[in-house]
Amino acid sequence: MNGIEQNLIEILRQTGSRVTLVAVSKNHPVDAIREAYQAGQRIFGENKVQEILNKRPLLPDDIQWHLIGHLQTNKVKQIAPFISMIQSVDSLKLLKEISEQAIKNNRIINCLLQVFIATEETKFGFSQPELSDLLKYLNQNPMTGVKIRGLMGMASFTDNQDQIRQEFHGLKSLFDELKEQFFADQPGFNELSIGMSGDYEIAIEEGSTIIRVGTKIFGTR
Ligand SMILES: *Cc1c(COP(=O)(O)O)cnc(C)c1O
């Protein structure tokens, strides 16, 4: 049994069927993805459009690709035909483009709205007020090419477990509020993507439904 398979088994043993595991394969070669695939993993996350486009033709068709990194509007059309979920929606302009490209492809693309929860300046995402504004706007102006499935967030880059827990807790509260306020009649708003290699156990305790794990599966690179 190889290392990748062992790592996957270990993570699945810890998390069980409670959450969806996205294997973050960015910076790792297709051989590593193939090993994870052979161990049963089907959902992979990448943060760059070009990397998905390069790898996808070399791998099995039934892989579900999630985009988890910042997406430029002009690149949406390249992934619209196949992308399974875009977790990193961080502007109205981007959401509109995803919807337009989805419609052109006769698809409805699953999206998560990325929320800014960390203290660092560099992370992308909506603030809480921006998110309310966006959802009010969408109530008045529905977009038929996208389905908003929930929220995605990244905790601060810190060893302080209490801070990480607080940030996740805050995002879960926000998720519950928005669900009640804007999605009461839409059961599909049910995903909270929080938790990476270093913090997925805390994230699950705080209500994660999707964890995005790279290093702990594939090692560092
Ligand atoms: C790289 C990345 C991950 C995975 O991080 P690890 O610490 O390697 O598990 C998760 N989410 C996003 C948005 C990433 O860019």
The ligand as an SDF file (V2000), in Angstrom:
LIG
                    3D

 15 15  0  0  0  0  0  0  0  0999 V2000
   -3.9140   24.5630   -0.8330 C   0  0  0  0  0  0  0  0  0  0  0  0
   -5.3050   24.7640   -0.3610 C   0  0  0  0  0  0  0  0  0  0  0  0
   -5.9150   23.8320    0.5130 C   0  0  0  0  0  0  0  0  0  0  0  0
   -5.2040   22.6210    1.0580 C   0  0  0  0  0  0  0  0  0  0  0  0
   -4.2610   22.9950    2.0000 O   0  0  0  0  0  0  0  0  0  0  0  0
   -3.4020   21.8990    2.8100 P   0  0  0  0  0  0  0  0  0  0  0  0
   -2.9180   22.6420    3.9860 O   0  0  0  0  0  0  0  0  0  0  0  0
   -2.3060   21.4690    1.8950 O   0  0  0  0  0  0  0  0  0  0  0  0
   -4.3210   20.8020    3.1630 O   0  0  0  0  0  0  0  0  0  0  0  0
   -7.2330   24.0750    0.8760 C   0  0  0  0  0  0  0  0  0  0  0  0
   -7.9050   25.1490    0.4330 N   0  0  0  0  0  0  0  0  0  0  0  0
   -7.3620   26.0410   -0.4050 C   0  0  0  0  0  0  0  0  0  0  0  0
   -8.1780   27.1990   -0.8530 C   0  0  0  0  0  0  0  0  0  0  0  0
   -6.0390   25.8890   -0.8230 C   0  0  0  0  0  0  0  0  0  0  0  0
   -5.4950   26.7920   -1.6520 O   0  0  0  0  0  0  0  0  0  0  0  0
  1  2  1  0
  2  3  1  0
  2 14  2  0
  3  4  1  0
  3 10  2  0
  4  5  1  0
  5  6  1  0
  6  7  2  0
  6  8  1  0
  6  9  1  0
 10 11  1  0
 11 12  2  0
 12 13  1  0
 12 14  1  0
 14 15  1  0
M  END
$$$$
